[in-house]
Amino acid sequence: SNSGVSISQIISRDNRNHPEFPTSGSKFTWTTTFSGSFLGGDEDYHKHVFDIKWFSPIYELNYGRNNTNISKFALFQNIKIGVVKELPPSGNDDRSIIPPSSRFLMGGSGIPYGNMLRGYEENSVGTYYGNILFKYSLEFRVSLSENPTMYILAFMEAGNVWSDFNQADIFELNRSVGFGGRIFMPMLG
């Protein structure tokens, strides 16, 4: 059985104009985890995940008595990059362990531990429990209702998971396109 002690830090910045249907702004998250080494245990690794999302209005309409500009059409882009790497072993053992839960999976809905890549079977993209992740998403969104928030979208995604830097190839990505819709219900999410 493995044991590990880790420290995680999340640095984030969020300046989206709306939480459910943002039409401008961005959200940046950098998550770092350091496990093992002088902290103890036999899980020795460091992990970094950069997740950058930005939103752009496509077309604004004059709306209401105040003649406020409101965007019903938005472009969403997302880049996610992740790396997990071994550290030298901390204990008497000569092995470093990176637990499967700290590695990357991709495909399908991404629930509960993976990363979503629509159009593929759950966790079927790239190396199973890989060490390097890259994903790019693009969505064109059209708002149907503000309360409850409902919109339709057309998407394009590309991504992959590799076991190490020698295998990583930014041009070797699994791709998907499609359309869908989302609805946010109060108390349901």
Protein Blocks (a to p, Z undefined) as FASTA:
>chain_A
ZZdddddddddddfbfbfklccbdcddddddddeejjngpjbdcddddddddddddfbdc
dedjkopacdfbdcddddddddddddddfblbfbdcddfklmcceehjlpakbccdehia
ehkgcjehiabdcdddddddddfbfbdcdddddddddddddfbfklpcfklccddddddd
ddddehkZZ
